[in-house]
């Protein structure tokens, strides 16, 4: 059974403000299902880390938990 939330890890350029960091402005993103808010935060962070995406090289990680069906 799939979760009720979608964990989204956004990788944004350092020059992009956190308010402007979104799916549309992100350099890259990873998304996956989550069952709760804590799981969402952990899932997105772990997925980005496995992919080698967080931080460095003028980028930063922003995690967003969205209701499913928005992807």
N, C-alpha and C positions, 0 to 999 in steps of 0.2 A: 504494500500500500504506500502510495506517495504522500509526502508531507503536505501540510497546509501552507507552508512558506517556501519561498525561493531564496536561497542564499546566493548573493551576487557579490563577487570580488571584483571591484573596478580598479584598474591600474591607470592612474592619471599622471600626466606630465607635471613636474614640480611647479611650472608656471601657471597651472590651472588651480584656481581657488577651490577649497573643499566644497563650497556651495555650488560651484559650476561643474564639479566632477560628477558626471552622469553616464549613462549608457551611450549617449550620443557623443560625449567628449572624451571618453576613455580611450586610451591607447590599446588596451586589451581588457577582456573580462572572462570570468569563469562563473558559471551558474549551476546550481544543483538543488535538489529538494531538501527540506529540513522539516522536522516535526514540531519544533519549539524555537523560541527566540534564542535561548542559550546555544542550542544545537546549531542554529543558523549562523551565529557568530563564529563558532568553532569550525564548522564545515567550510565556510568561505575562507577563513584564515588558513586552514590545513590544505585546501585545494590550491590556493595561490602559492603556498610554500612549496608544495610538491612540484608545481609547475615552474618553480624558480622565478615567480613574478614579483614578490614584494620588494618594495623600496630600491634604493640605489640608482645609479645611472640617471639621475634627474627624474625619477618616478616615485610615486607613493601609492600605498594601498588604501582603498576606502571600501568598507563593507556595508552592504545595504541588504536588509531583509524585506522582501516584498511579498504580498499575497500571491499565491500561485495563480497561474492563468494570465499573468502580465507579460511573460516572456515572449 
